[in-house]
Amino acid sequence: MKYLPLLFLSLFLFISCNDVKEKEVKKPKVKVNTEPIVKEYGFVFNDYKVIRDTIKSGDNLSLIFGKFDLPDSLRTFDAVEKVKDSFNPRMIKIGKPYLLFLDKKKPNELNALVYVKNKIEYAVIDFRDSVQVNNKKKPTSLKRRTIAAEIEGSLSETLSKQGVSQAFATKLAKVYEYSIDFFKIQKGDKFSVTINERYIEDSIYVGIESVESTYFQHRGNDYYAFPYKLKPEQAYPDYYDEKGNGLKSMFLKSPLDYFRISSRFSGRRFHPVQKRWKAHNGTDYAAAHGTPIKATATGVVERAGYTSGNGNYVKIRHNGTYSTQYLHMSKILVKNGQHVSQGQVIGKVGSTGLATGPHVCYRFWKNGVQVDPFRQQLPNAEPMNDKDKTIYLKHIEPLRKELDSVIKVKFKK
């Protein structure tokens, strides 16, 4: 029993020592800054106070700059003057986003403004050194793929399941508008397309850049379509089938998308300006001032100019048989000798010349005589000659083989 006190003392000292060690080990925790680094548009966001906003009605550069201090006591007026050669102040549009980069130490001092034009393009107005404007693009890449699917609900729903924008359904419907009634496509119809899609930094989807080939099976019938430019100067390709036949009518039904026919082709009409009866050798399409006017067929601009009667007008020769003319434009967007594609915007609706209100007078020539296009049996797209067809068939051969192989695997055709 005489050793019992000594045992308790040793035990007490052991526990005390352990408490001291534990207290020595447990040091106060240091907080680590885990704020993620954000980089975009060439800036490290963490280094600035960043304000995101959108252009509102009445906004302009002077108004935006005027809310902040500019480096080196730069005046707002001088800043706008210095950037206007590289950044047109009138280019800013309502609803477009922009970012303001402010100095963290001087929170009201503007270091830079980034105006976002679209998903890819943007402009940087930089005040950090001297006033500079840099128009830039985010790095992008193209990815090519062929998809094939069977219609389950609507075409747009089926495309969406394939990771393709539903808006592509409208483009496909436009390609086949003279072959397939897309209001009547049904479950079990099939399609396949080879497309090039654009991505920002290989990860952010922008959309379809171009179409290389398409296939549609509707009610047991096969329809191929390949975009192809017969002439290098064409702004847009036309679509042809596997045999080189054009898929669309040679002429659009009208030169406007949205319109009201205010006066038809007539041998005798009371002229609203000249106040007398005379022939009206055209069709008047009434529409709002500035409405885009489209070439109804591919051709070459024979004349673009002005006369007191026609106002601003464009005349297009399509081939040795057909020509069209578009009168009373507010603005002409093409020039003499220019090659234009079907559907290309060539001007804007106006009321120049002898006109009482905004409209386009559409005139149609066949073999040099003005005729009513509504009474004509108009041809499909002009056929390829033998030389062009040989080149075309060679061009589409690998594209068709690729489509067919995917179709065979996917649908076990």
C-alpha positions as CSV (number, residue, x, y, z in Angstrom):
1,M,0.0,0.0,0.0
2,K,3.0,2.3,0.6
3,Y,3.6,2.4,-3.2
4,L,0.0,3.4,-4.0
5,P,0.5,7.2,-3.6
6,L,3.5,7.0,-5.9
7,L,1.4,5.1,-8.5
8,F,-1.3,7.8,-8.5
9,L,1.4,10.6,-8.8
10,S,2.9,8.9,-11.9
11,L,-0.5,8.4,-13.5
12,F,-1.4,12.1,-12.9
13,L,1.9,13.3,-14.4
14,F,1.4,11.0,-17.5
15,I,-2.1,12.4,-18.1
16,S,-0.9,16.0,-17.7
17,C,1.9,15.5,-20.1
18,N,-0.5,14.1,-22.7
19,D,-2.8,17.1,-22.3
20,V,0.1,19.4,-22.9
21,K,1.1,17.5,-26.0
22,E,-2.4,17.6,-27.3
23,K,-2.6,21.3,-26.7
24,E,0.7,21.8,-28.5
25,V,-0.5,19.8,-31.5
26,K,-3.8,21.5,-31.9
27,K,-2.8,24.8,-33.6
28,P,-5.4,27.3,-34.7
29,K,-6.7,26.7,-38.3
30,V,-5.6,29.1,-41.0
31,K,-8.3,30.0,-43.4
32,V,-7.3,29.3,-47.0
33,N,-8.8,31.4,-49.8
34,T,-10.6,28.8,-52.0
35,E,-12.1,31.4,-54.4
36,P,-12.0,29.9,-57.9
37,I,-10.0,31.8,-60.5
38,V,-12.3,33.1,-63.2
39,K,-10.8,33.9,-66.6
40,E,-12.7,35.2,-69.6
41,Y,-12.3,37.8,-72.4
42,G,-8.6,38.0,-71.5
43,F,-9.2,39.2,-67.9
44,V,-8.8,37.5,-64.5
45,F,-12.1,38.5,-62.9
46,N,-10.6,38.0,-59.4
47,D,-8.4,41.1,-59.9
48,Y,-11.3,43.4,-60.6
49,K,-14.7,44.5,-59.4
50,V,-16.8,43.2,-62.3
51,I,-20.2,44.5,-63.2
52,R,-22.4,42.7,-65.7
53,D,-25.1,44.6,-67.5
54,T,-27.1,44.8,-70.7
55,I,-27.6,47.7,-73.1
56,K,-30.9,49.4,-72.4
57,S,-32.9,51.9,-74.5
58,G,-31.1,55.2,-74.5
59,D,-27.7,53.8,-73.5
60,N,-24.6,55.0,-75.3
61,L,-20.9,55.0,-74.6
62,S,-20.9,58.5,-73.2
63,L,-23.6,57.6,-70.7
64,I,-21.9,54.4,-69.6
65,F,-18.4,56.0,-69.3
66,G,-19.9,59.0,-67.5
67,K,-21.0,56.9,-64.5
68,F,-17.3,56.2,-63.7
69,D,-13.9,57.8,-63.3
70,L,-11.5,57.1,-66.2
71,P,-7.7,56.7,-65.6
72,D,-5.4,59.7,-65.9
73,S,-8.4,62.0,-65.6
74,L,-9.5,61.2,-69.1
75,R,-12.7,63.0,-70.1
76,T,-15.7,61.0,-71.3
77,F,-15.9,62.9,-74.6
78,D,-12.2,62.3,-75.3
79,A,-12.6,58.6,-74.5
80,V,-15.5,58.3,-77.0
81,E,-13.5,60.2,-79.7
82,K,-10.5,57.9,-79.2
83,V,-12.4,54.7,-79.6
84,K,-14.9,55.6,-82.4
85,D,-12.6,54.6,-85.3
86,S,-12.3,51.0,-84.0
87,F,-15.6,50.8,-82.1
88,N,-18.5,52.5,-83.8
89,P,-20.7,53.8,-80.9
90,R,-23.7,53.2,-83.1
91,M,-23.1,49.5,-83.2
92,I,-24.3,48.9,-79.7
93,K,-27.8,47.3,-79.6
94,I,-30.4,47.0,-77.0
95,G,-30.3,43.7,-75.1
96,K,-26.6,43.0,-75.8
97,P,-24.6,42.2,-72.7
98,Y,-21.5,44.1,-71.6
99,L,-19.0,43.9,-68.7
100,L,-17.3,46.6,-66.7
101,F,-13.9,46.0,-65.0
102,L,-13.3,48.4,-62.1
103,D,-10.2,48.9,-60.1
104,K,-10.5,47.1,-56.7
105,K,-8.5,49.8,-55.0
106,K,-10.5,52.6,-56.7
107,P,-13.9,51.0,-57.1
108,N,-15.3,53.8,-59.2
109,E,-12.4,53.8,-61.7
110,L,-13.2,52.0,-65.0
111,N,-10.3,49.9,-66.3
112,A,-12.0,48.3,-69.2
113,L,-15.4,47.6,-70.9
114,V,-16.2,44.4,-72.8
115,Y,-19.1,44.6,-75.3
116,V,-20.3,41.1,-76.2
117,K,-21.4,41.1,-79.9
118,N,-22.4,37.4,-80.0
119,K,-21.3,34.0,-78.5
120,I,-17.9,34.3,-80.3
121,E,-17.2,37.9,-81.1
122,Y,-16.5,40.7,-78.5
123,A,-14.8,44.1,-78.3
124,V,-12.5,45.3,-75.5
125,I,-12.2,49.0,-74.7
126,D,-9.1,49.1,-72.5
127,F,-8.1,52.1,-70.4
128,R,-5.4,50.5,-68.3
129,D,-2.4,51.8,-70.3
130,S,-3.5,54.0,-73.1
131,V,-7.0,53.9,-74.6
132,Q,-7.1,50.8,-76.9
133,V,-9.8,48.9,-78.7
134,N,-9.4,45.2,-79.5
135,N,-12.0,43.4,-81.5
136,K,-11.6,39.7,-80.6
137,K,-13.0,36.3,-81.1
138,K,-13.1,33.4,-78.7
139,P,-11.1,30.4,-80.0
140,T,-13.5,28.0,-81.7
141,S,-13.3,24.6,-83.4
142,L,-15.4,22.5,-85.7
143,K,-16.5,19.0,-85.0
144,R,-18.0,16.8,-87.7
145,R,-20.5,14.1,-87.1
146,T,-23.2,12.1,-88.9
147,I,-26.4,11.4,-87.0
148,A,-29.3,9.1,-87.9
149,A,-32.6,8.7,-86.2
150,E,-36.2,7.6,-86.6
151,I,-39.0,10.1,-86.0
152,E,-40.6,9.4,-82.7
153,G,-42.7,12.5,-82.1
154,S,-41.9,15.7,-84.1
155,L,-38.7,16.2,-86.1
156,S,-37.6,19.0,-83.7
157,E,-38.0,16.7,-80.7
158,T,-36.1,13.9,-82.4
159,L,-33.3,16.3,-83.3
160,S,-33.2,17.5,-79.7
161,K,-32.6,14.0,-78.5
162,Q,-29.6,13.8,-80.8
163,G,-28.2,16.9,-79.2
164,V,-29.0,19.1,-82.2
165,S,-30.7,22.4,-82.0
166,Q,-34.4,22.1,-82.7
167,A,-34.1,25.1,-85.0
168,F,-32.3,22.8,-87.5
169,A,-35.8,21.3,-88.2
170,T,-36.7,24.5,-89.9
171,K,-33.6,24.3,-92.1
172,L,-34.3,20.7,-93.1
173,A,-37.9,21.6,-93.9
174,K,-36.6,24.4,-96.1
175,V,-34.2,22.0,-97.9
176,Y,-37.1,19.5,-98.7
177,E,-39.9,22.0,-99.1
178,Y,-40.6,21.0,-102.7
179,S,-40.3,17.3,-102.0
180,I,-41.8,16.6,-98.6
181,D,-44.7,18.1,-96.7
182,F,-43.2,18.3,-93.2
183,F,-46.7,18.7,-91.7
184,K,-47.3,15.1,-92.8
185,I,-44.1,13.4,-91.6
186,Q,-45.0,10.6,-89.3
187,K,-43.6,8.2,-86.7
188,G,-41.3,5.7,-88.4
189,D,-39.9,8.2,-91.0
190,K,-36.1,8.3,-90.9
191,F,-33.4,10.8,-91.5
192,S,-29.6,11.1,-91.5
193,V,-27.4,14.2,-91.7
194,T,-23.7,15.0,-91.8
195,I,-23.1,18.3,-90.1
196,N,-20.2,20.5,-88.9
197,E,-20.8,22.0,-85.5
198,R,-18.9,24.9,-83.9
199,Y,-17.7,24.9,-80.3
200,I,-16.1,27.5,-78.2
201,E,-12.9,26.1,-76.6
202,D,-14.0,22.6,-77.6
203,S,-16.7,22.5,-75.0
204,I,-19.4,25.2,-75.4
205,Y,-21.8,24.5,-78.2
206,V,-22.4,27.3,-80.6
207,G,-24.5,25.7,-83.3
208,I,-24.4,24.1,-86.8
209,E,-21.8,25.7,-89.0
210,S,-22.6,23.8,-92.2
211,V,-24.4,20.8,-93.7
212,E,-22.6,18.4,-95.9
213,S,-25.3,15.9,-96.7
214,T,-28.8,14.8,-95.8
215,Y,-31.1,11.9,-96.2
216,F,-34.8,11.5,-95.5
217,Q,-37.1,8.5,-95.8
218,H,-40.7,9.5,-95.9
219,R,-43.5,7.0,-96.5
220,G,-41.0,4.5,-97.9
221,N,-39.4,6.9,-100.4
222,D,-35.8,7.9,-100.2
223,Y,-34.8,11.6,-100.5
224,Y,-31.1,12.7,-100.7
225,A,-30.0,16.4,-100.6
226,F,-26.4,17.7,-101.0
227,P,-25.5,21.4,-100.8
228,Y,-23.5,22.5,-103.8
229,K,-22.3,25.7,-105.5
230,L,-22.4,25.5,-109.3
231,K,-20.6,28.8,-109.4
232,P,-17.9,29.8,-106.9
233,E,-19.3,33.3,-106.6
234,Q,-22.6,32.0,-105.2
235,A,-23.3,33.4,-101.7
236,Y,-25.2,30.3,-100.7
237,P,-25.2,26.7,-102.1
238,D,-28.3,25.2,-103.7
239,Y,-29.4,21.6,-102.9
240,Y,-29.4,18.7,-105.4
241,D,-30.4,15.1,-105.1
242,E,-28.2,12.0,-105.8
243,K,-28.7,12.4,-109.5
244,G,-27.9,16.1,-109.7
245,N,-31.5,17.3,-110.0
246,G,-32.3,20.5,-108.2
247,L,-34.6,20.2,-105.2
248,K,-36.4,23.5,-105.4
249,S,-38.4,25.5,-107.9
250,M,-36.4,27.9,-110.0
251,F,-38.4,30.8,-108.5
252,L,-39.6,31.6,-105.0
253,K,-43.4,32.3,-104.8
254,S,-42.7,35.9,-103.8
255,P,-39.9,38.3,-103.1
256,L,-41.0,38.9,-99.5
257,D,-41.6,36.6,-96.5
258,Y,-44.5,38.6,-95.1
259,F,-46.7,40.7,-97.4
260,R,-50.1,41.6,-98.7
261,I,-50.8,41.7,-102.5
262,S,-52.1,45.2,-103.0
263,S,-52.3,45.1,-106.8
264,R,-52.0,42.3,-109.3
265,F,-50.8,42.1,-112.9
266,S,-53.4,43.7,-115.1
267,G,-53.9,45.0,-118.6
268,R,-55.9,48.0,-117.3
269,R,-55.6,49.6,-113.8
270,F,-56.2,53.1,-112.5
271,H,-52.8,54.4,-111.5
272,P,-53.0,55.8,-107.9
273,V,-50.3,58.5,-108.6
274,Q,-50.8,59.4,-112.3
275,K,-54.6,59.2,-111.9
276,R,-55.3,57.5,-115.2
277,W,-56.0,54.1,-116.6
278,K,-53.0,52.1,-117.8
279,A,-51.6,48.6,-117.8
280,H,-49.9,47.3,-114.6
281,N,-47.2,44.9,-115.7
282,G,-46.3,43.8,-112.3
283,T,-47.5,42.5,-108.9
284,D,-47.5,44.9,-105.9
285,Y,-46.5,43.4,-102.5
286,A,-47.3,45.8,-99.7
287,A,-45.1,45.5,-96.6
288,A,-43.6,47.6,-93.9
289,H,-40.8,50.1,-94.8
290,G,-37.4,48.3,-94.6
291,T,-38.8,44.8,-95.1
292,P,-36.0,42.7,-96.8
293,I,-36.6,42.0,-100.5
294,K,-35.2,38.7,-101.8
295,A,-34.1,37.6,-105.3
296,T,-36.7,35.1,-106.4
297,A,-34.1,33.1,-108.4
298,T,-30.4,32.8,-108.8
299,G,-28.9,35.2,-111.5
300,V,-26.8,38.2,-112.3
301,V,-27.8,41.8,-111.5
302,E,-28.3,43.4,-114.9
303,R,-29.1,46.8,-113.5
304,A,-29.3,48.5,-110.1
305,G,-30.2,52.1,-110.1
306,Y,-32.8,54.8,-109.9
307,T,-35.5,56.3,-112.3
308,S,-38.2,58.8,-111.4
309,G,-40.9,56.2,-112.0
310,N,-39.3,53.0,-110.7
311,G,-37.5,54.7,-107.8
312,N,-34.6,52.6,-106.5
313,Y,-34.8,49.3,-108.4
314,V,-32.9,46.1,-109.3
315,K,-33.2,44.0,-112.4
316,I,-31.8,40.4,-112.5
317,R,-31.3,38.2,-115.5
318,H,-31.7,34.5,-114.5
319,N,-30.9,32.9,-117.8
320,G,-31.7,33.4,-121.5
321,T,-35.4,33.1,-120.8
322,Y,-36.3,34.8,-117.5
323,S,-35.6,38.1,-115.8
324,T,-37.1,39.8,-112.8
325,Q,-37.3,43.4,-111.5
326,Y,-37.9,44.9,-108.1
327,L,-39.1,48.5,-107.8
328,H,-39.5,51.3,-105.2
329,M,-36.8,50.1,-102.9
330,S,-35.8,52.3,-99.9
331,K,-32.3,50.8,-100.2
332,I,-30.4,48.8,-102.8
333,L,-28.0,46.2,-101.4
334,V,-26.4,44.8,-104.6
335,K,-24.5,46.3,-107.6
336,N,-24.4,45.8,-111.3
337,G,-22.8,42.6,-112.5
338,Q,-23.1,40.9,-109.0
339,H,-24.1,37.2,-108.9
340,V,-27.0,36.6,-106.5
341,S,-28.5,33.5,-105.1
342,Q,-32.1,32.6,-104.7
343,G,-33.4,34.0,-101.5
344,Q,-30.5,36.5,-101.1
345,V,-31.6,39.9,-99.8
346,I,-31.1,42.5,-102.6
347,G,-32.8,45.5,-101.1
348,K,-35.3,46.9,-98.6
349,V,-39.0,47.8,-99.2
350,G,-39.6,51.6,-99.7
351,S,-41.8,54.0,-101.6
352,T,-39.3,55.7,-103.9
353,G,-40.5,56.8,-107.4
354,L,-44.2,56.8,-108.3
355,A,-45.5,55.1,-105.1
356,T,-48.1,56.1,-102.6
357,G,-46.9,53.8,-99.8
358,P,-44.2,51.2,-99.0
359,H,-44.3,48.2,-101.3
360,V,-42.3,46.3,-103.9
361,C,-43.6,46.1,-107.5
362,Y,-42.3,42.7,-108.8
363,R,-42.0,42.4,-112.5
364,F,-41.4,39.2,-114.5
365,W,-40.0,38.8,-118.0
366,K,-40.2,35.7,-120.2
367,N,-38.4,35.9,-123.5
368,G,-38.3,39.7,-123.2
369,V,-42.0,40.1,-122.6
370,Q,-43.5,41.1,-119.2
371,V,-45.9,38.4,-118.0
372,D,-47.9,37.5,-114.9
373,P,-45.8,35.0,-113.0
374,F,-48.9,33.5,-111.4
375,R,-50.0,32.3,-114.8
376,Q,-46.7,30.7,-115.8
377,Q,-45.7,27.0,-115.5
378,L,-42.4,27.8,-114.0
379,P,-39.5,25.2,-114.1
380,N,-37.7,23.6,-111.3
381,A,-34.1,24.7,-110.6
382,E,-32.1,24.9,-113.8
383,P,-30.6,21.5,-114.6
384,M,-26.8,20.9,-114.5
385,N,-25.0,20.5,-117.8
386,D,-23.1,17.3,-118.4
387,K,-19.7,18.7,-117.3
388,D,-21.1,20.1,-114.0
389,K,-23.0,16.9,-113.3
390,T,-19.8,14.8,-113.7
391,I,-18.0,17.0,-111.2
392,Y,-21.0,17.1,-108.8
393,L,-21.5,13.3,-108.8
394,K,-17.8,12.8,-108.0
395,H,-18.0,15.3,-105.2
396,I,-21.0,13.7,-103.5
397,E,-19.8,10.0,-104.0
398,P,-17.9,9.8,-100.6
399,L,-20.6,11.8,-98.8
400,R,-23.4,9.4,-100.0
401,K,-21.3,6.3,-99.1
402,E,-20.9,7.7,-95.6
403,L,-24.6,8.4,-95.3
404,D,-25.5,5.0,-96.6
405,S,-23.2,3.2,-94.3
406,V,-24.6,5.0,-91.2
407,I,-28.2,4.3,-92.5
408,K,-27.4,0.6,-93.0
409,V,-26.0,0.2,-89.5
410,K,-28.6,2.3,-87.8
411,F,-31.7,1.1,-89.6
412,K,-30.3,-2.3,-90.8
413,K,-31.5,-1.3,-94.2
